[in-house]
Amino acid sequence: MHLTEHAGKTLLAEAGIAVPPGLAFEPGDVAGLKPPFAAPYYLKAQTLSGGRGKAGGVVRLESAGELPGAAEALFSRPCGGVVPPFLRLEPAVAHDRALYISLGVSRDLRSLCLTLARQGGVDVEGLAGTPELLVLPVAPPFVPTPRLVRRAFFHFGLARECYAAFAGLIERLFAAVNDYGLLLAEINPLAVTPDGRFVALDAKVVIDDSASRIIPKLARFGDDRLATPTERLARDHGLSFVSLSGHIGLVANGAGLAMATMDALDAAGLAAANFLDFGGTADAARLRAAFDLIFAEPRVAACCVNMFGGILSCADVAKALLEALGDASPSRPIVVRFAGNGAEMGAALLRRQGLPALLVADDMDQAVALLSEVAPVGPRKPQVEVSADNCREIAPVSRTSAASRACPQAVPSLLTLDGASGVLVQGITGRAGRLHAKRMRAYGANVVCGVTPFRGGTLMDGVPVYDTVAGAAKAHDIALSVIFVPGMGAADAVLEAIEAGIPRIVCITDGVPQKDMLAVRSALSGRDTLLLGPNTPGMLLPGKMQAGIMPADPFIPGPVAVFSRSGTLTYEVCSRLSAAGIGQAVAAGIGGDPFGGAGFVELCEMVRDDPQVLAVMVIGEVGGRAEEDLAAYVAETGYPKPVAAFVAGMTAPAGRALGHAGALLEHPGGIAAKVSCLKRAGIAVCPELGDVAGVMAGLLCGR
């Protein structure tokens, strides 16, 4: 959740960081407004876009008499394409120096970082590589050590008498990040006043969405005035929705499948009007809200519903869809494609209704063909091309040399597991833990025990429950733990399993705060432990066992290892491989969050010398660097097995997270660089979902 400057300063003030007094007001409040502080002032447009000063959104006023005219001008001037719904007025602060300071989670460095620049009010990126900028990674437990404070203080070259005040500022900044679940607290500029105080003249604050769900009171810092009616409706119904510029509405289950469908539509000249992932729950109210969101846009000519049933049945979705539509045919054509669990029953339910505008497709290709008959077809979007500009070497940030990339941290193999391997379920007494423990047992997993604090000594469906993982590990031989613990406690549950010596851990939980996972990554360093997740569907050994929430239907035994960032795309790709007679030795999800356990590199190393695996299929997404890291590893180590890759999100907009926090394209052109790196490493990139079986068959035949 990105905060306005006004909300960010309110948060910083609560945390004890000095900010100028401020007054927020809307257009109807200007008449008769009397500032409670003396001139001169700064009047600032309140939007979420950066560069307000350059866009004319920040104005200095020398007297209160200038306020009405300046306010009228700002209320009519868009900043970042948005007219400000309110302004902030604050007094100018006399200062001797203006600095830059921020504390936040760095995706590039995969760390919490304290960043300092001797110049404030500038784009800090422009100071990269100069002595002006200092970036200090902060290790868990994420507290400001005296040596960290000293290094920051001496970088600024401040007067000795400022040290106590500066140390207090750093302490409060760390407390704000910890207490409010912040991904970023940036003060630019930070004023140093003549009397040695530090005042935040501007504030850019980002709250981790996972933290805001765990701590409901953080919602007070959000501002509905900056949300569109569409965004408010999506939020109220728990839908992941991003508006795009095309004319085909999109409803899908799972971020990966939604992104892949977006790409397929764009490639056929049917540009998507939106990204909408309804997740693992589909009732009539949510689907009705989904169609309301989509058809509220006049440009939408038709809608595509694409679902791969896993735990959620397509038949249940069909019933909810019909209830959402009522007895009438939809106002605009809806093309539905079902696959997986309940697909045949769901399709039959829809066909029996005989609604002229409700069309049912047998597969994705037919869905695209039907859409092309009922909606205008525009220019076909070309595939991302490899060029000299985007075909650049991108070194993985988590490793420092070619030698270290060639030797990734070893992890226990998944392929040595079988139906006799002991499985622990953390959170077994919860609804999800109990349900999936039963499903895992039905598929062949040997669930020997569970853990739920204060439920020790009881049985859950015949499985003994312990209070602690250590207690469970003492009584049972545990090869793997599966975690169904809510987001606020999931990282601690992983740490408990690590400390108890559990060699393999699968964290199904989504919504784990990013900073919590940085602590987990630190704890994993140097340990012979495999962690999948968080936000993963788990792993499955076809015909043997599964640990997590993967459905059995898409998988058959065979020689291909499938590693993926997306649950629904794992099912989609494996169903296509299986239909072509290409089975899987293992399927494992690394999770869709920015920070997790094992990545593609570690899993590919895990199967490098395993004779059961003849080839590897990697399913990637826009955002992050997992695919780039894999490309460097494959190229530099001369990986001995053929690798294919499918990357979803080729048409993703920059700066918007699609469905989960890891799927964030942080700069235009990033997806082209990702694909380029894969191709340069000799990895066979599948342009479309329809290519995965053919590409893999070619790789296997070429061995």
VOGU-3710 file (C-alpha; in Angstrom, 3 decimals, decimal comma):
1> mhltehagkt> 0,000/0,000/0,000  1,574/3,253/-1,193  0,789/6,236/1,019  0,352/9,862/0,119  2,919/12,262/1,527  0,318/13,452/4,045  -0,408/9,901/5,271  3,292/9,055/5,253  4,085/12,048/7,431  1,237/11,137/9,762
11> llaeagiavp> 2,782/7,677/10,162  6,291/9,046/10,689  4,996/11,502/13,276  3,307/8,637/15,145  6,671/6,878/15,099  8,328/9,905/16,722  10,051/11,316/13,631  9,799/15,090/13,310  7,743/16,404/10,376  6,479/19,910/9,645
21> pglafepgdv> 2,930/20,567/10,897  0,506/20,095/8,028  -3,028/20,906/6,983  -4,901/18,763/4,427  -7,878/20,214/2,567  -10,146/19,501/-0,399  -11,411/21,959/-3,061  -14,502/22,963/-1,071  -12,402/23,881/1,968  -10,329/26,665/0,367
31> aglkppfaap> -12,690/29,560/1,037  -11,920/31,107/4,395  -9,033/28,737/5,091  -6,677/30,233/7,659  -3,337/28,485/8,119  -2,546/27,822/11,793  1,162/28,449/11,189  3,182/31,370/9,867  4,310/31,928/6,269  6,179/31,116/4,096
41> yylkaqtlsg> 4,434/27,877/3,104  4,683/24,959/0,747  1,497/23,815/-0,950  1,700/20,240/-2,226  -0,526/18,136/-4,471  -1,376/14,804/-2,831  -1,135/11,977/-5,341  0,845/8,738/-5,422  3,012/9,676/-8,387  6,628/10,731/-8,063
51> grgkaggvvr> 8,197/13,876/-9,474  5,523/16,228/-8,174  7,990/19,070/-7,935  9,037/18,763/-11,571  5,373/18,521/-12,604  4,505/21,751/-10,813  2,727/19,972/-7,985  4,710/21,739/-5,232  4,432/25,518/-4,867  6,088/27,903/-2,411
61> lesagelpga> 3,824/30,643/-1,032  5,116/33,751/0,684  1,799/34,698/2,283  -1,670/33,338/3,073  -3,122/35,635/0,442  -1,556/33,516/-2,301  -3,273/30,355/-1,079  -6,666/30,528/-2,903  -5,164/31,104/-6,348  -2,404/28,548/-5,891
71> aealfsrpcg> -4,859/25,948/-4,581  -7,205/26,492/-7,520  -4,302/25,976/-9,931  -3,103/22,785/-8,237  -6,597/21,305/-8,052  -6,810/21,587/-11,839  -3,288/20,342/-12,637  -2,828/16,554/-13,076  0,216/14,969/-11,468  1,151/11,660/-12,997
81> gvvppflrle> -2,142/11,727/-14,880  -4,195/12,165/-11,679  -5,859/15,381/-10,510  -5,088/15,684/-6,785  -8,203/15,131/-4,641  -6,637/17,098/-1,788  -3,635/19,284/-0,984  -1,278/19,612/1,961  -0,179/22,980/3,283  2,792/23,186/5,627
91> pavahdraly> 5,226/25,861/6,787  8,663/26,117/5,233  11,400/24,777/7,513  14,645/26,707/7,778  17,581/24,318/7,437  21,316/24,256/6,873  21,503/20,991/4,932  19,192/18,697/2,978  20,023/14,977/3,008  18,509/11,747/1,727
101> islgvsrdlr> 17,773/8,726/3,915  15,651/5,633/3,428  15,165/2,266/5,056  13,465/-0,423/3,052  13,436/-3,831/1,446  15,627/-4,031/-1,657  14,569/-6,644/-4,209  17,854/-6,283/-6,064  20,017/-6,824/-2,984  17,503/-9,166/-1,330
111> slcltlarqg> 18,019/-7,385/1,942  16,744/-4,642/4,195  18,910/-1,643/3,296  19,688/1,710/4,878  20,436/4,118/2,042  22,016/7,542/2,559  22,960/10,374/0,235  24,656/13,637/1,096  22,311/15,477/-1,260  18,582/15,583/-0,697
121> gvdveglagt> 15,845/16,464/-3,126  17,453/14,616/-6,055  16,852/11,288/-7,772  19,049/9,032/-5,690  19,464/6,642/-8,628  21,524/9,311/-10,330  24,073/9,146/-7,503  24,717/5,406/-7,933  28,412/4,644/-8,113  29,437/7,984/-6,602
131> pellvlpvap> 30,876/8,682/-3,135  27,722/10,670/-2,380  25,640/7,505/-1,992  26,022/4,814/0,676  23,909/1,632/0,768  24,159/-0,449/3,952  22,506/-3,895/3,975  21,004/-4,724/7,373  21,060/-8,304/8,626  18,406/-9,854/10,889
141> pfvptprlvr> 17,217/-9,097/13,512  16,993/-5,752/11,673  18,083/-3,450/14,489  20,360/-0,403/14,215  23,678/-1,475/15,683  25,988/1,252/17,022  28,472/0,602/14,209  25,726/1,007/11,600  24,667/4,321/13,131  28,254/5,536/13,267
151> raffhfglar> 28,914/4,659/9,650  25,784/6,491/8,513  26,591/9,524/10,674  30,152/9,864/9,447  29,042/9,436/5,826  26,960/12,577/6,227  29,854/14,455/7,853  27,615/16,011/10,470  28,759/18,011/13,464  29,612/15,981/16,550
161> ecyaafagli> 26,876/17,595/18,619  24,268/16,196/16,180  25,105/12,581/16,949  22,559/11,953/19,708  19,704/13,393/17,662  20,816/11,427/14,587  21,044/8,156/16,517  17,517/8,779/17,824  16,270/9,363/14,280  17,780/6,075/13,056
171> erlfaavndy> 16,310/4,173/16,004  12,837/5,575/15,325  13,143/4,912/11,592  13,911/1,236/12,248  11,054/1,063/14,744  8,653/2,512/12,152  9,657/-0,096/9,563  9,267/-2,915/12,093  6,102/-1,745/13,842  4,149/-0,647/10,760
181> glllaeinpl> 5,239/-3,422/8,385  6,894/-1,029/5,951  8,577/-1,994/2,716  9,957/1,532/2,403  10,355/4,629/4,555  12,065/7,289/2,446  12,742/10,850/3,637  13,845/13,110/0,819  14,849/15,682/1,735  15,771/15,246/5,370
191> avtpdgrfva> 16,390/18,725/6,776  19,120/19,476/9,296  17,983/22,605/11,120  20,303/25,275/12,577  19,606/23,943/16,079  20,607/20,386/15,105  17,192/18,795/14,672  16,242/16,426/11,845  12,934/17,067/10,068  11,314/15,019/7,280
201> ldakvvidds> 10,388/17,541/4,595  8,935/14,853/2,333  7,933/11,234/2,903  7,513/8,255/0,616  6,106/5,350/2,628  5,013/1,916/1,413  3,248/-0,587/3,695  3,605/-4,281/2,847  0,153/-5,438/1,670  0,641/-8,659/3,614
211> asriipklar> 1,330/-6,662/6,786  -1,769/-4,525/6,224  -3,904/-7,688/6,038  -2,353/-8,995/9,235  -2,637/-5,636/11,064  -6,067/-4,209/10,089  -5,463/-0,878/11,830  -2,870/-0,027/9,158  -5,754/0,457/6,712  -6,300/3,905/8,229
221> fgddrlatpt> -3,285/5,190/6,320  -4,840/4,340/2,950  -6,872/6,954/1,118  -10,009/5,982/-0,794  -10,001/9,358/-2,521  -7,180/8,084/-4,717  -8,889/4,778/-5,564  -11,195/4,436/-8,544  -14,650/2,914/-8,040  -13,328/-0,154/-9,878
231> erlardhgls> -10,402/-0,527/-7,485  -12,689/-0,169/-4,464  -15,082/-2,840/-5,746  -12,203/-5,248/-6,476  -10,731/-4,707/-3,021  -14,074/-5,207/-1,279  -14,509/-8,611/-2,967  -10,899/-9,762/-2,583  -10,211/-9,727/-6,316  -6,783/-9,039/-7,766
241> fvslsghigl> -7,630/-6,566/-10,526  -5,509/-4,380/-12,801  -7,067/-2,289/-15,551  -5,369/-2,456/-18,968  -6,050/-0,765/-22,294  -7,460/-3,595/-24,434  -11,006/-4,725/-25,238  -11,249/-8,325/-23,963  -12,218/-8,780/-20,333  -10,323/-11,499/-18,489
251> vangaglama> -11,306/-13,668/-15,511  -8,938/-16,444/-14,443  -7,952/-18,408/-11,353  -4,307/-17,969/-10,479  -1,943/-15,161/-11,367  0,211/-17,289/-13,661  -2,714/-18,578/-15,726  -4,175/-15,063/-15,923  -0,865/-13,662/-17,195  -0,451/-16,461/-19,737
261> tmdaldaagl> -4,004/-15,846/-20,959  -3,255/-12,126/-21,288  -0,269/-12,988/-23,450  -2,268/-15,403/-25,626  -5,006/-12,813/-26,163  -2,542/-10,091/-27,117  -0,692/-12,409/-29,499  -4,008/-13,019/-31,314  -4,869/-9,334/-31,626  -7,367/-9,543/-28,768
271> aaanfldfgg> -5,710/-7,232/-26,274  -6,766/-7,762/-22,680  -8,807/-5,023/-21,006  -7,772/-6,139/-17,548  -5,995/-8,643/-15,341  -8,375/-10,334/-12,909  -7,418/-13,279/-10,696  -10,275/-14,522/-8,501  -7,945/-16,896/-6,683  -9,085/-20,089/-5,021
281> tadaarlraa> -12,623/-19,013/-4,097  -15,431/-18,428/-6,579  -18,936/-17,728/-5,323  -21,748/-15,927/-7,122  -21,104/-12,606/-5,361  -17,413/-12,533/-6,310  -18,059/-13,548/-9,921  -20,863/-10,994/-10,196  -18,457/-8,362/-8,917  -15,857/-9,568/-11,430
291> fdlifaeprv> -18,243/-9,100/-14,360  -19,393/-5,748/-12,991  -15,770/-4,618/-12,919  -15,104/-5,788/-16,453  -18,317/-4,705/-18,183  -18,254/-1,293/-16,498  -15,737/-0,405/-19,243  -17,611/0,442/-22,475  -14,584/-0,616/-24,542  -14,930/-4,254/-23,417
301> aaccvnmfgg> -16,379/-6,212/-26,345  -16,285/-9,684/-24,802  -15,015/-11,572/-21,779  -12,781/-14,624/-21,476  -13,128/-16,892/-18,428  -10,167/-19,265/-18,184  -9,995/-21,716/-15,313  -7,880/-24,727/-14,495  -9,610/-26,615/-11,714  -7,320/-27,817/-8,973
311> ilscadvaka> -8,736/-27,919/-5,484  -11,465/-25,568/-6,742  -13,871/-27,437/-9,023  -14,862/-26,050/-12,418  -18,366/-27,385/-11,768  -18,670/-25,193/-8,675  -17,447/-22,209/-10,669  -20,005/-22,956/-13,395  -22,826/-22,970/-10,825  -21,602/-19,693/-9,319
321> llealgdasp> -21,252/-18,166/-12,783  -24,824/-19,071/-13,738  -26,103/-17,696/-10,438  -24,171/-14,481/-11,043  -25,657/-14,122/-14,537  -29,221/-14,966/-13,492  -31,683/-16,148/-16,133  -30,665/-13,621/-18,767  -27,955/-14,037/-21,375  -24,982/-11,769/-20,655
331> srpivvrfag> -25,054/-8,340/-22,289  -21,768/-9,074/-24,057  -20,309/-12,424/-25,131  -18,550/-14,531/-22,489  -16,267/-17,339/-23,649  -15,518/-19,949/-20,982  -12,715/-22,499/-21,021  -12,558/-25,089/-18,245  -9,798/-27,642/-17,636  -8,867/-29,915/-14,745
341> ngaemgaall> -11,090/-30,762/-11,788  -14,781/-30,770/-12,747  -14,161/-29,397/-16,240  -16,528/-31,723/-18,116  -19,343/-31,280/-15,613  -18,877/-27,505/-15,522  -18,885/-27,207/-19,308  -22,017/-29,375/-19,534  -23,828/-27,177/-16,986  -23,105/-24,059/-19,035
351> rrqglpallv> -24,016/-25,641/-22,375  -27,374/-26,855/-21,037  -28,438/-23,274/-20,323  -28,469/-22,474/-24,045  -27,575/-18,836/-23,488  -26,599/-17,362/-26,866  -23,884/-15,091/-25,466  -22,357/-17,751/-23,208  -19,921/-19,811/-25,287  -17,973/-22,822/-24,013
361> addmdqaval> -14,582/-23,747/-25,485  -12,849/-27,104/-25,268  -9,360/-25,592/-24,901  -7,505/-22,274/-24,915  -6,957/-22,268/-28,673  -10,664/-22,682/-29,299  -11,427/-19,991/-26,711  -9,232/-17,527/-28,610  -10,862/-18,550/-31,899  -14,371/-18,005/-30,492
371> lsevapvgpr> -13,370/-14,607/-29,119  -12,052/-13,600/-32,538  -15,531/-14,319/-33,941  -17,433/-12,176/-31,439  -14,979/-9,307/-30,868  -12,898/-7,076/-33,145  -9,404/-8,362/-33,854  -6,625/-5,787/-33,783  -2,939/-5,980/-34,674  -1,302/-9,167/-33,464
381> kpqvevsadn> 1,310/-8,402/-30,853  4,722/-9,742/-31,909  6,743/-11,922/-29,600  9,464/-10,261/-27,527  12,470/-10,029/-29,786  16,053/-10,573/-28,750  18,148/-7,552/-29,657  21,532/-6,146/-28,831  19,839/-3,670/-26,502  18,083/-6,184/-24,285
391> creiapvsrt> 20,490/-9,110/-24,749  22,745/-7,994/-21,936  24,482/-10,064/-19,299  22,679/-9,834/-15,981  24,646/-11,273/-13,079  22,599/-12,802/-10,265  22,598/-10,515/-7,284  22,719/-13,298/-4,720  26,108/-14,539/-5,871  29,328/-12,664/-6,293
401> saasracpqa> 31,350/-14,598/-8,825  31,203/-17,197/-11,549  32,788/-19,691/-9,176  30,083/-19,243/-6,554  27,336/-19,427/-9,195  28,785/-22,748/-10,323  28,388/-24,121/-6,794  24,883/-23,267/-5,525  23,983/-24,244/-1,998  23,186/-27,971/-1,961
411> vpslltldga> 19,685/-28,962/-0,876  18,214/-32,393/-0,070  16,644/-34,096/-3,066  12,892/-34,354/-3,478  13,214/-37,386/-5,714  14,483/-39,597/-2,880  11,097/-39,255/-1,152  8,404/-41,905/-1,441  5,314/-43,187/0,314  7,362/-44,286/3,317
421> sgvlvqgitg> 8,887/-40,835/3,955  7,565/-39,242/7,127  5,563/-36,026/6,573  4,733/-33,441/9,240  1,868/-30,964/8,796  2,289/-27,718/10,724  -1,156/-26,251/11,311  -2,889/-29,615/10,901  -5,870/-28,646/13,081  -6,792/-25,692/10,879
431> ragrlhakrm> -9,323/-26,034/8,071  -6,760/-26,012/5,256  -4,210/-28,116/7,129  -6,740/-30,824/7,942  -8,233/-30,894/4,422  -4,921/-31,168/2,637  -3,453/-33,626/5,122  -6,300/-35,946/4,097  -5,650/-35,303/0,395  -1,933/-35,936/0,779
441> rayganvvcg> -2,602/-39,212/2,571  -5,045/-40,248/-0,154  -2,319/-39,723/-2,772  0,230/-41,768/-0,851  1,992/-39,394/1,532  2,900/-40,833/4,924  1,584/-38,080/7,226  3,016/-39,235/10,558  2,236/-36,229/12,752  1,067/-32,650/12,987
451> vtpfrggtlm> 1,897/-29,567/15,026  -0,491/-27,007/16,492  0,539/-25,129/19,658  -1,651/-25,997/22,681  -3,205/-28,952/20,849  -0,430/-31,382/21,711  -1,502/-34,834/22,858  -4,629/-34,905/20,678  -5,357/-36,740/17,441  -6,506/-35,228/14,153
461> dgvpvydtva> -8,093/-37,879/11,918  -5,896/-40,443/13,632  -2,701/-38,396/13,272  -0,910/-37,453/16,542  -0,586/-33,717/17,186  2,338/-32,056/19,027  2,794/-28,592/20,487  6,213/-28,026/18,886  8,134/-29,204/15,852  11,011/-30,214/18,130
471> gaakahdial> 8,672/-32,503/20,034  7,349/-34,025/16,807  10,868/-34,530/15,430  11,933/-36,297/18,618  9,116/-38,815/18,296  9,095/-39,357/14,514  11,459/-39,634/11,559  10,386/-36,583/9,540  11,632/-36,120/5,977  9,443/-33,124/5,111
481> svifvpgmga> 7,169/-30,575/6,771  4,219/-28,880/5,072  3,135/-25,559/6,582  -0,491/-24,349/6,645  0,022/-21,545/9,172  -1,553/-18,070/8,654  0,635/-15,294/7,253  1,452/-13,615/10,562  2,991/-16,808/11,954  4,186/-18,594/8,825
491> adavleaiea> 7,767/-17,309/8,818  8,140/-18,264/12,478  6,787/-21,725/11,662  9,441/-22,083/8,956  12,145/-20,977/11,386  10,879/-23,512/13,938  11,159/-26,291/11,351  14,658/-25,161/10,354  15,820/-25,117/13,971  14,355/-28,592/14,542
501> giprivcitd> 16,479/-29,930/11,689  13,671/-30,791/9,266  15,510/-31,277/5,945  12,660/-30,297/3,556  10,027/-27,636/4,204  7,055/-26,640/2,049  5,361/-23,368/3,049  1,959/-23,154/1,347  0,957/-19,904/3,074  0,549/-16,747/1,019
511> gvpqkdmlav> 0,528/-13,246/2,469  3,797/-13,628/4,404  5,411/-10,196/5,006  8,513/-9,748/2,872  10,757/-8,649/5,742  9,845/-11,814/7,654  11,095/-13,876/4,726  14,407/-11,998/4,697  14,962/-13,360/8,212  14,109/-16,868/6,988
521> rsalsgrdtl> 16,555/-16,581/4,088  19,272/-15,571/6,524  18,505/-18,581/8,733  18,741/-20,916/5,716  22,222/-19,722/4,790  24,755/-22,498/5,197  22,150/-25,112/6,165  21,432/-28,300/4,263  17,722/-27,475/4,149  15,314/-27,246/1,210
531> llgpntpgml> 12,505/-24,689/1,508  9,791/-24,368/-1,132  7,711/-21,192/-0,815  6,022/-19,395/0,702  3,004/-19,014/-1,608  3,673/-22,344/-3,296  1,357/-25,217/-4,272  4,069/-27,555/-2,958  5,547/-30,578/-4,710  4,357/-33,809/-6,285
541> lpgkmqagim> 6,092/-37,005/-7,326  3,664/-38,499/-9,873  2,444/-41,914/-8,789  4,283/-41,717/-5,456  3,351/-38,866/-3,139  2,512/-35,192/-2,899  3,106/-32,528/-0,276  0,949/-29,427/-0,583  -2,178/-28,604/-2,562  -1,413/-29,833/-6,089
551> padpfipgpv> -4,233/-31,828/-7,719  -3,287/-35,270/-9,029  -5,086/-35,144/-12,383  -2,560/-33,217/-14,538  0,429/-35,421/-13,716  1,772/-38,736/-14,975  5,140/-40,362/-14,173  7,977/-39,645/-16,566  11,427/-38,113/-17,067  10,814/-34,327/-16,878
561> avfsrsgtlt> 11,406/-32,168/-13,793  8,994/-29,219/-13,714  9,883/-26,205/-11,564  7,496/-23,256/-11,448  6,666/-19,883/-9,940  2,933/-20,413/-10,558  0,517/-23,031/-9,252  -2,150/-22,925/-11,984  0,500/-22,759/-14,714  2,151/-25,844/-13,235
571> yevcsrlsaa> -1,117/-27,721/-13,685  -1,669/-26,253/-17,154  1,801/-27,077/-18,454  1,897/-30,559/-16,926  -1,534/-31,387/-18,336  -0,241/-30,457/-21,801  2,902/-32,529/-21,302  0,866/-35,466/-20,011  -1,570/-35,267/-22,933  1,455/-35,596/-25,227
581> gigqavaagi> 2,661/-38,632/-23,300  5,486/-36,749/-21,582  5,475/-37,567/-17,896  7,082/-35,835/-14,952  9,610/-37,071/-12,426  8,812/-34,210/-10,055  6,807/-30,991/-10,047  7,716/-28,312/-7,519  6,670/-24,702/-6,989  9,246/-22,199/-5,800
591> ggdpfggagf> 6,486/-19,745/-4,857  5,318/-16,437/-6,201  6,707/-14,108/-3,532  9,779/-11,864/-3,932  11,729/-13,705/-1,230  11,524/-17,428/-0,715  13,635/-20,505/-0,298  15,060/-22,585/-3,136  14,987/-21,044/-6,588  15,344/-22,499/-10,056
601> velcemvrdd> 19,121/-22,750/-9,638  19,010/-24,878/-6,488  16,309/-27,169/-7,883  18,110/-27,654/-11,196  21,276/-28,483/-9,267  19,233/-30,940/-7,206  18,358/-32,988/-10,316  21,605/-32,352/-12,205  22,957/-35,889/-11,724  19,696/-37,695/-11,036
611> pqvlavmvig> 19,175/-40,428/-13,659  15,384/-40,203/-13,239  15,418/-36,734/-14,845  16,245/-36,371/-18,533  15,096/-32,771/-19,023  13,857/-29,753/-17,085  10,856/-27,496/-17,730  10,935/-24,104/-15,994  7,771/-22,003/-15,697  8,640/-18,383/-15,022
621> evggraeedl> 6,878/-15,051/-14,715  7,466/-11,384/-15,176  9,361/-9,776/-12,294  12,193/-10,900/-10,075  15,487/-12,424/-11,179  14,953/-16,181/-10,764  15,088/-16,759/-14,515  18,175/-14,594/-15,009  19,958/-16,428/-12,201  19,067/-19,733/-13,834
631> aayvaetgyp> 20,379/-18,579/-17,221  23,741/-17,608/-15,734  23,981/-20,898/-13,846  23,137/-23,020/-16,900  25,596/-21,173/-19,116  28,497/-21,028/-16,670  28,266/-24,620/-15,422  27,589/-26,296/-18,742  24,365/-27,791/-17,430  24,217/-31,356/-18,765
641> kpvaafvagm> 20,464/-31,661/-19,322  18,221/-29,815/-21,783  16,141/-27,043/-20,240  12,961/-25,482/-21,625  11,210/-22,410/-20,259  7,845/-20,727/-20,545  7,587/-17,193/-19,163  4,184/-15,623/-18,424  3,520/-11,902/-18,308  5,061/-10,822/-21,609
651> tapagralgh> 2,359/-8,147/-21,883  2,478/-7,056/-18,235  2,391/-3,316/-17,516  5,384/-1,825/-15,716  5,003/-1,000/-12,042  1,927/-3,141/-11,307  2,042/-6,376/-9,322  -0,096/-8,999/-11,059  -1,742/-11,253/-8,517  1,160/-11,709/-6,132
661> agallehpgg> 4,002/-9,575/-4,943  6,724/-11,297/-6,955  5,072/-10,695/-10,333  6,100/-7,064/-10,605  7,678/-5,649/-13,756  9,799/-2,908/-12,244  10,967/-1,286/-15,473  9,896/-1,413/-19,136  11,896/-3,874/-21,219  12,608/-6,133/-18,257
671> iaakvsclkr> 10,687/-9,063/-19,723  12,677/-8,839/-22,955  15,923/-8,971/-20,998  14,652/-11,996/-19,080  13,829/-13,919/-22,261  17,102/-12,827/-23,849  19,133/-14,205/-20,962  17,353/-17,545/-21,175  17,936/-17,836/-24,917  21,571/-16,843/-24,658
681> agiavcpelg> 22,134/-19,611/-22,129  20,832/-22,177/-24,594  17,502/-22,623/-22,830  14,652/-23,383/-25,244  12,037/-20,658/-24,673  8,451/-21,636/-25,524  6,773/-18,592/-27,114  3,256/-19,771/-26,200  1,612/-22,329/-23,939  0,722/-24,385/-26,986
691> dvagvmagll> 4,434/-24,887/-27,679  5,472/-26,498/-24,387  4,797/-30,127/-25,317  6,380/-29,838/-28,768  9,475/-28,065/-27,461  9,969/-30,615/-24,687  9,432/-33,532/-27,069  12,128/-32,083/-29,316  14,553/-31,755/-26,417  13,950/-35,337/-25,297
701> cgr> 14,329/-36,701/-28,822  17,570/-34,774/-29,250  19,265/-36,407/-26,282
//
